[in-house]
């Protein structure tokens, strides 16, 4: 049996919630003061996900890099692999905020999108 204490971040209370599980199933949850906390720690215990925010190389503009992020959370254990994949990606042309730079990165179902307009940083 594994036990993990997770600080719930769904409301300002910040409950310390203890989750116990075995064989990929939750056996008990204790310490949450609301139902949202139970849902949050269940997801965090079984399948933690995060939005990846990073930078990629940029060509044809005065900045060497441009900021990007996933358009939805990805499995936490795929974060470093996604960053490694993005080391070889270059943003070019007239890309705008929200444009997809990489579709379905590593089969996660998430796209890598720009968070800045590349055109705003054109070479002068």
Secondary structure, DSSP 8 states (H G I E B T S, - for coil): -EEEEEE--SSTT--EEEEEEETTEEEEEES-SSHHHHHHHHHHHHS-EE--EEEEEE-SBSSSEEEEEESS-EEGGGHHHHHHHHTT-EE-SS--TT-EEESSGGGSS--EEESS-GGGGB--
